[in-house]
Amino acid sequence: MNEKPALLVDAEGSGTSAKPESKNTDTDLKKLEESTEDVSLDDLPFSFRRPKDATAGFSSGFKNMAKGIFGGAAAVVAAPVIGAQEGGAMGFATGLGKGVLAGAALATTGVCTGVYQMGRGIANTAEAVKEQNEGKEWDEQKRVWYYYKLPEEADKVLNETEEEYIENVRKKSKSKIKEDTSSSQSRPGRKVKELEYYEILGVEPNATPGEIKRAYYLKARKLHPDKNKDDPEANEKFQKVGAAYQVLSDEGLRAKYDQLGASGVDDAPILDSGAFFNLIFGSEKFEPIVGELQLAMMMSLGAEQGMMSESFMEQSENMDLEQVLDKNSMILQYRQRKREVQLAKNLAEKLTVYVSCNTEEDIKNFEDQIIAEAKELGKDPLGQSLLNTIGYVYIEQAQSYLGFSHSIYAGIGLSALERKRHIAATNIRLAKSMYGIYRVSKDVEKKEKRKKIAKEKREKSSEATEESEEAAGEKEGELPPDQEIFLKMIDTFFSMSVIDIESTLRKACRKVCMDASVSKEDRVKRAKGLEFIGVIYKKHGSKTSEGLNVLKDKMKGEMQQAQAQQEAARQYNNSN
């Protein structure tokens, strides 16, 4: 009996054929013919999930059409190639015929299922409008409308342990959880001149980048001066931990340190550990409002930055559940989910005061409370930038919920378009900062080549001149390329954190506004209170770029000062 291929189902209910195992196989054409016998509609690579409304229906429909057209084109191209490999000219002709038939079938099916999904979406639109007006949410997994209740989700999510979450996902997906079983003992040793930086972080010289990240996370949290106010040496210890991490987390600086020790990285740009800590982890004053940043979550696990997306939960919802899951990814998803619910709960509690205001005096007292909070949070430039970011999202989400009751602008969807423009601009800013790092890194490579050429010339001729050295160096007033990279990295880190904060707060705000455990009147008051707080935060904040520029200007000044001191010391040594 012929063995039929297994079918893997993607997040939209689509199927893709997996290659069957067989000891005695015939030609690929015969296998293709056998594998396509008795295939049902459910086996085809098209979505049949119930669309929420016309927009979702058209989106699903166009995807089906694209799958059909491109899949059909691929079949027309691939079948004759396979046939030619197995049967020469005759095989090519046979394959071409089968490819054309398969291509036409896929294209036709794609168009038909696409139109079908569009029709379903249009038919479901009236129900969608009705359910949304009643305050219901759409469940993306079950494809049904339901009343969302924050207390119920908080009770479930906040009381679920990490182990329980991973076990539940494992059972649901029937997948293996991939774990990192490597250890420093099983890896080859690493020769280093000095151990001081490794000992400060408490890691072995052959530690992986992930282990170094995790060690810094634990040490920095433990030694932060705010948690050790009785220790007069707390700030010095904290600064040492930050300096050690900034060197060992950079492969280039780490290689120099391993070879030359601390003297090899004397000219390395080191950001003040307090500023660096706040840039990565966020200020603890902001934690009840924005939670633990995803960068901090990843560092606590030694995870890579590539694991971060706008939303870990969006990744998990669209995940192919048959794949082998990475345990760190699951832990990050768990923590992000918990973070969003906790922030929604914190925000709902804060807004309870506004909802209960009955007089102008009550509102004035609430306003004074928020103003005092904003002043405390905005004491430093980065804090002011974060205030502006938070305030923007609060206002945006309030307008989105209130719609026409807020303004015509919000009601006809212009605020939603502004949100999309803002998100796009933020992503572009991140892309530009990452490209800046790439461009400057290329400059570093060119500089190293110039140095190598200059060195070779000096070796051939004893007449080394200052001009040849300067040709390999930097122009006066310019920062070395590695320091330019460092400043670009500050841009990147901050942009990533802004995207993370905005995405997380949008989800938390929606939970607060859609919480059916309170009356519709109270939900409206919550939205108005959200805008009230957002306006105050923005008033006491500053543009995102302003706070970041203050930090970068400070860093650039410190770097230029250090560079001038090094140049003066070099000239003094040469003169003596």
C-alpha positions in Angstrom: 0.0 0.0 0.0 1.3 3.4 -1.0 2.2 5.7 2.0 0.6 9.1 1.8 2.6 12.1 2.9 2.0 13.7 6.3 0.4 17.2 6.2 1.6 20.0 8.4 -1.1 22.6 9.3 0.0 26.3 9.5 -1.6 29.0 11.7 -4.3 29.7 9.1 -5.3 26.1 8.7 -3.3 25.6 5.5 -1.5 22.4 4.7 1.8 21.6 3.1 2.8 18.2 2.0 5.8 16.6 3.7 8.0 14.0 1.9 7.0 10.4 2.7 9.6 7.9 3.9 9.9 4.8 1.8 12.7 2.3 1.3 11.9 1.4 -2.3 10.8 4.6 -4.2 9.9 5.0 -7.8 10.4 8.1 -9.8 9.5 11.5 -8.4 6.8 11.8 -10.9 5.1 8.6 -9.8 5.4 9.7 -6.2 3.8 13.0 -7.1 1.0 11.3 -8.8 0.4 8.9 -5.9 0.6 11.6 -3.3 -2.1 13.7 -4.9 -4.7 10.9 -5.0 -7.8 11.5 -2.9 -6.6 14.9 -1.6 -9.5 16.7 0.1 -10.0 20.5 0.3 -8.8 20.4 3.9 -5.4 19.1 2.6 -5.0 22.1 0.2 -2.7 25.0 1.2 -5.5 27.5 1.6 -7.2 29.1 4.5 -10.8 28.2 5.5 -10.8 29.9 8.9 -13.9 31.9 9.7 -13.1 35.6 8.9 -14.0 38.2 11.4 -15.4 40.7 8.9 -15.1 42.0 5.3 -11.5 43.3 5.9 -10.4 39.9 7.3 -12.3 38.1 4.5 -10.6 40.1 1.8 -7.2 39.6 3.4 -7.7 35.8 3.6 -9.2 35.7 0.1 -6.3 37.6 -1.5 -3.8 35.3 0.4 -5.6 32.2 -1.0 -5.5 33.7 -4.5 -1.8 34.4 -4.2 -1.1 30.9 -2.9 -3.0 29.4 -5.8 -1.4 31.5 -8.5 2.2 31.3 -7.3 1.8 27.6 -6.3 0.4 26.9 -9.8 3.3 28.7 -11.4 5.8 26.7 -9.3 4.1 23.5 -10.3 4.4 24.4 -14.0 8.1 25.1 -13.6 9.1 22.3 -11.3 7.2 19.3 -12.8 8.9 19.3 -16.2 12.3 19.8 -14.5 11.8 16.8 -12.3 10.5 14.8 -15.3 13.5 15.7 -17.4 15.9 14.6 -14.6 14.1 11.2 -14.3 13.0 10.5 -17.9 14.8 12.7 -20.3 12.8 14.4 -23.1 9.8 12.1 -22.6 9.8 12.8 -18.9 10.0 16.5 -19.6 6.9 16.3 -21.8 5.0 14.2 -19.2 6.1 16.5 -16.4 5.0 19.6 -18.4 1.6 18.1 -18.9 1.1 17.2 -15.3 2.6 20.6 -14.2 0.1 22.5 -16.4 -2.8 20.5 -15.0 -1.6 20.9 -11.4 -0.9 24.6 -12.0 -4.3 25.3 -13.5 -6.0 23.3 -10.6 -4.1 25.2 -7.9 -4.8 28.6 -9.5 -8.5 27.9 -10.0 -8.8 26.6 -6.5 -7.0 29.6 -5.1 -9.3 32.0 -6.9 -12.4 30.1 -5.9 -11.5 29.7 -2.2 -10.4 33.4 -2.2 -13.8 34.5 -3.5 -15.4 32.2 -1.0 -13.5 33.7 1.9 -14.3 37.2 0.7 -18.0 36.3 0.6 -17.9 34.9 4.1 -16.2 38.1 5.4 -18.8 40.3 3.8 -21.6 38.1 5.3 -20.0 38.3 8.8 -19.6 42.1 8.8 -23.1 42.9 10.1 -22.5 40.5 13.0 -19.1 42.0 13.6 -20.5 45.5 13.9 -23.2 44.3 16.2 -20.8 42.4 18.5 -18.3 45.3 18.6 -21.1 47.7 19.6 -22.0 45.4 22.4 -18.3 45.6 23.7 -17.3 42.1 22.6 -13.8 41.0 21.6 -12.8 38.6 18.7 -10.9 35.4 19.7 -8.3 34.8 17.0 -7.9 31.2 18.0 -11.5 30.1 18.4 -12.8 32.5 15.8 -15.8 33.6 18.0 -17.0 36.8 19.7 -16.8 36.9 23.5 -16.9 39.3 26.4 -13.4 40.0 27.7 -13.0 40.3 31.5 -9.7 41.6 32.9 -10.1 40.1 36.4 -10.7 36.6 34.9 -7.6 36.8 32.7 -5.5 38.3 35.5 -6.6 35.4 37.9 -5.5 32.9 35.3 -2.4 34.4 33.9 -0.8 36.0 37.0 -1.3 32.8 39.0 0.1 30.5 36.3 3.7 29.4 36.9 6.4 29.4 34.2 6.5 25.5 34.3 2.7 25.3 34.0 2.7 27.5 31.0 5.4 25.6 29.2 3.8 22.3 30.0 0.4 23.5 28.7 2.0 24.7 25.4 3.9 21.4 25.2 0.7 19.4 25.6 -1.2 21.6 23.1 1.6 21.4 20.5 2.8 17.9 21.2 6.2 19.2 20.5 9.6 18.8 22.1 11.0 21.8 24.0 14.6 22.5 22.9 16.9 23.3 25.8 20.5 24.5 25.9 22.4 21.7 27.5 25.9 23.0 26.8 28.1 24.1 29.7 31.4 25.9 30.1 33.0 22.6 31.1 32.1 21.0 27.8 33.5 23.9 25.7 37.2 24.4 24.8 39.1 26.8 27.0 40.0 30.4 26.1 43.4 31.9 26.7 43.2 35.3 28.4 45.8 37.7 29.8 43.6 38.9 32.7 40.6 37.4 34.5 39.3 40.6 36.3 36.4 41.4 34.0 35.3 37.7 33.9 35.5 37.5 37.7 33.5 40.7 38.1 30.6 39.1 36.2 31.2 35.7 37.7 31.7 33.8 34.4 34.4 31.6 32.9 36.7 33.0 30.1 35.0 30.6 27.7 31.5 31.9 28.6 29.1 32.3 25.7 27.6 35.7 24.9 24.3 34.4 26.3 25.9 33.5 29.6 27.6 36.9 29.8 24.3 38.7 29.2 22.6 36.6 31.9 25.4 37.2 34.4 25.3 41.0 33.8 21.5 41.0 34.3 21.8 39.2 37.7 24.8 41.2 38.9 23.4 44.6 37.8 20.0 44.0 39.4 21.7 42.9 42.7 24.3 45.7 42.9 22.2 48.6 41.7 22.8 51.6 44.0 19.1 52.1 44.6 18.9 48.7 46.2 22.1 49.2 48.3 21.7 52.7 49.7 23.6 51.6 52.9 26.7 50.5 51.0 29.0 53.4 50.3 30.8 51.3 47.7 27.6 50.3 45.8 28.1 52.8 43.0 31.7 51.8 42.4 30.8 48.1 42.3 27.9 48.8 39.9 30.1 50.9 37.6 32.6 48.0 37.4 29.9 45.5 36.5 28.7 47.8 33.7 32.2 48.4 32.4 33.0 44.7 32.4 29.8 43.8 30.5 30.2 46.5 27.9 33.7 45.2 27.1 32.9 41.4 27.2 29.6 41.8 25.3 31.5 43.3 22.3 33.4 40.6 20.4 36.0 43.0 19.2 36.7 44.6 22.6 36.6 41.1 24.2 39.3 39.9 21.9 41.5 42.9 22.7 40.9 42.4 26.4 41.7 38.7 26.2 45.0 39.4 24.4 46.2 42.6 26.1 44.1 42.9 29.3 42.6 46.1 30.6 45.3 48.2 28.9 44.0 47.0 25.5 40.6 48.5 26.0 41.6 51.8 27.7 40.3 53.8 24.8 37.0 51.8 24.5 33.9 54.0 24.8 32.2 53.0 28.1 28.8 54.4 28.9 28.0 55.4 32.5 26.7 52.2 34.1 23.6 54.0 35.5 22.6 55.4 32.1 23.4 52.0 30.4 21.3 50.1 32.9 18.3 52.4 32.4 18.7 52.2 28.6 18.6 48.4 28.7 16.3 47.6 31.7 14.4 50.8 32.0 14.2 52.9 35.2 12.6 51.0 38.1 10.4 54.0 38.6 8.7 53.2 35.3 8.3 49.5 35.9 4.7 49.7 37.2 3.8 51.5 34.0 5.9 49.7 31.3 6.9 46.6 33.1 10.2 44.7 32.4 11.5 45.6 29.0 12.0 42.8 26.5 15.7 43.6 26.2 15.9 42.9 29.9 13.9 39.7 29.6 16.3 38.4 26.9 19.4 39.3 28.9 18.1 37.5 31.9 17.9 34.3 29.8 21.0 35.1 27.6 18.6 35.2 24.6 19.5 36.8 21.3 18.1 40.2 20.2 16.6 38.5 17.1 14.1 36.8 19.3 12.4 40.1 20.0 9.5 41.2 17.9 6.7 43.7 18.3 4.8 41.1 20.3 5.9 37.7 21.5 2.2 36.7 21.8 1.6 37.5 18.1 4.5 35.2 17.3 3.0 32.4 19.4 -0.5 32.8 18.0 0.8 32.4 14.5 3.3 29.7 15.4 3.5 26.4 13.5 2.8 24.1 16.5 4.5 21.1 14.9 7.9 22.7 15.0 10.4 22.1 17.8 9.9 24.9 20.3 12.8 26.7 21.9 12.4 26.8 25.7 13.8 30.4 26.0 11.2 31.6 23.5 8.4 30.0 25.5 9.7 31.6 28.7 9.8 35.0 26.9 6.3 34.5 25.7 5.1 33.6 29.2 6.8 36.7 30.7 5.5 39.1 28.0 1.9 37.7 28.4 2.2 38.2 32.2 3.6 41.7 31.7 0.7 42.8 29.5 -1.9 41.6 32.0 -0.1 43.0 35.0 0.2 46.4 33.4 -3.5 46.4 32.5 -4.4 45.5 36.1 -2.1 48.4 37.4 -3.6 50.8 34.9 -7.2 49.8 35.8 -6.5 50.4 39.5 -5.0 53.8 38.8 -8.0 54.7 36.6 -10.4 53.6 39.4 -9.6 56.9 41.2 -10.6 58.9 38.1 -13.8 56.9 37.5 -14.9 57.5 41.0 -14.4 61.3 40.8 -17.7 63.1 41.3 -16.7 66.7 41.8 -14.3 69.1 40.2 -12.3 69.0 43.4 -11.9 65.2 43.0 -10.6 65.7 39.5 -8.2 68.4 40.6 -6.8 66.1 43.3 -6.3 63.3 40.8 -4.6 65.8 38.4 -2.2 66.9 41.1 -1.4 63.3 41.8 -0.6 62.6 38.2 1.4 65.8 37.8 3.5 64.9 40.8 4.1 61.4 39.4 5.1 62.9 36.0 7.6 65.3 37.5 9.2 62.5 39.4 9.4 60.2 36.4 10.8 63.0 34.2 13.7 64.1 36.3 16.2 62.9 33.6 16.2 63.3 29.8 15.5 59.6 29.1 12.6 59.7 31.6 11.1 62.6 29.8 11.3 60.8 26.5 9.6 57.7 28.0 6.9 59.9 29.4 6.2 61.3 26.0 6.0 57.8 24.5 3.6 56.6 27.2 1.4 59.6 26.9 1.2 59.2 23.2 0.0 55.6 23.4 -2.6 56.5 26.2 -4.1 59.3 24.1 -4.0 57.1 20.9 -5.8 54.2 22.6 -8.4 56.5 24.3 -9.3 58.1 21.0 -9.5 54.6 19.4 -12.0 53.4 22.0 -14.1 56.5 22.2 -14.5 57.0 18.4 -17.1 59.5 17.4 -17.9 60.3 21.1 -14.4 61.7 21.2 -14.2 63.4 17.8 -15.1 63.1 14.1 -11.3 62.6 13.5 -11.3 59.5 15.8 -14.6 58.3 14.6 -13.9 58.1 10.9 -10.6 56.3 11.5 -8.1 59.1 11.0 -6.5 58.4 14.4 -6.0 54.8 13.3 -4.2 55.9 10.2 -2.0 58.2 12.3 -1.2 55.2 14.5 -0.1 53.2 11.5 2.0 56.1 10.3 3.6 56.5 13.7 4.4 52.8 14.0 5.9 52.8 10.5 8.1 55.9 11.4 9.3 54.2 14.5 10.3 51.1 12.6 12.0 53.2 10.0 14.0 54.9 12.8 15.1 51.5 14.1 16.1 50.4 10.6 18.1 53.6 10.0 20.0 53.1 13.3 20.8 49.5 12.5 22.0 50.5 9.0 24.1 53.2 10.6 25.9 50.6 12.6 26.4 48.5 9.5 27.8 51.5 7.6 30.2 52.6 10.4 31.4 49.0 10.8 32.3 49.1 7.1 34.3 52.2 7.9 36.1 50.4 10.6 37.1 47.7 8.1 38.5 50.3 5.7 40.4 51.9 8.5 42.0 48.6 9.5 43.0 48.0 5.9 44.6 51.5 5.7 46.5 50.8 8.9 47.7 47.5 7.5 48.9 49.1 4.3 50.6 51.9 6.3 52.3 49.3 8.5 53.6 47.4 5.5 55.0 50.6 4.0 56.8 51.5 7.3 58.3 48.0 7.4 59.7 48.5 3.9 60.9 52.0 4.5 62.3 53.3 7.8 61.1 56.8 6.8 57.8 56.7 8.6 56.1 60.0 8.5 53.4 61.6 10.5 51.4 61.9 7.3 51.2 58.1 6.8 50.0 57.6 10.4 47.4 60.3 10.0 46.2 58.8 6.8 45.3 55.7 8.7 43.7 57.6 11.6 40.8 60.0 12.0 40.4 63.7 11.2 40.7 66.1 14.0 37.5 66.4 16.0 36.1 63.1 14.6 35.4 60.2 16.8 37.0 56.8 16.0 34.7 54.5 14.1 34.3 52.1 17.0 33.0 55.0 19.1 30.6 56.0 16.4 29.3 52.5 16.4 28.7 52.7 20.1 26.6 55.9 19.7 24.6 54.2 16.9 24.0 51.3 19.3 22.5 53.6 21.8 20.1 54.7 19.1 19.2 51.1 18.3 18.7 50.0 21.9 16.4 53.0 22.6 14.4 52.5 19.3 13.9 48.8 20.2 12.7 49.8 23.7 10.3 52.4 22.3 8.7 49.8 19.9 8.5 47.3 22.8 6.8 49.8 25.2 4.3 51.1 22.6 3.3 47.6 21.5 2.9 46.4 25.1 1.0 49.4 26.3 -1.4 49.2 23.3 -2.4 45.7 24.4 -2.7 46.7 28.1 -4.8 49.8 27.3 -7.2 47.7 25.1 -7.6 45.2 27.9 -8.6 48.1 30.3 -11.0 49.7 27.8 -12.6 46.4 26.8 -13.0 45.0 30.3 -16.6 43.8 30.5 -16.3 43.2 34.2 -17.3 46.9 34.6 -20.2 48.8 33.1 -20.0 50.4 29.7 -20.3 53.8 31.3 -17.2 53.0 33.5 -15.3 51.8 30.4 -16.0 55.1 28.8 -14.8 56.9 31.9 -11.6 54.8 31.9 -10.9 55.8 28.3 -11.4 59.5 29.2 -9.1 59.1 32.2 -6.5 57.4 30.0 -6.5 60.4 27.8 -6.4 62.7 30.8 -3.2 61.0 32.1 -1.7 60.9 28.6 -2.0 64.6 28.1 -0.3 65.3 31.5 2.5 62.8 30.6 3.1 64.4 27.2 3.1 67.9 28.8 5.9 66.9 31.2 7.8 64.8 28.6 9.9 65.6 25.7 10.2 64.3 22.1 11.7 60.9 21.9 14.8 62.2 20.0 15.5 65.0 22.5 16.2 62.9 25.5 18.2 60.5 23.5 20.2 63.3 21.9 21.1 64.7 25.4 22.5 61.3 26.4 24.4 60.9 23.1 25.8 64.5 23.4 27.0 63.8 26.9 28.6 60.5 25.8 30.2 62.1 22.7 31.7 64.9 24.9 33.2 62.4 27.3 34.6 60.4 24.4 36.2 63.5 22.8 37.6 64.5 26.1 39.2 61.1 26.7 40.5 61.2 23.1 42.1 64.6 23.6 43.8 63.3 26.9 45.1 60.3 25.1 46.5 62.4 22.2 48.1 64.8 24.7 49.7 61.8 26.5 51.0 60.4 23.2 52.6 63.7 22.2 54.2 64.0 25.6 55.6 60.5 25.4 56.9 61.2 21.8 58.6 64.4 22.9 60.4 62.6 25.7 
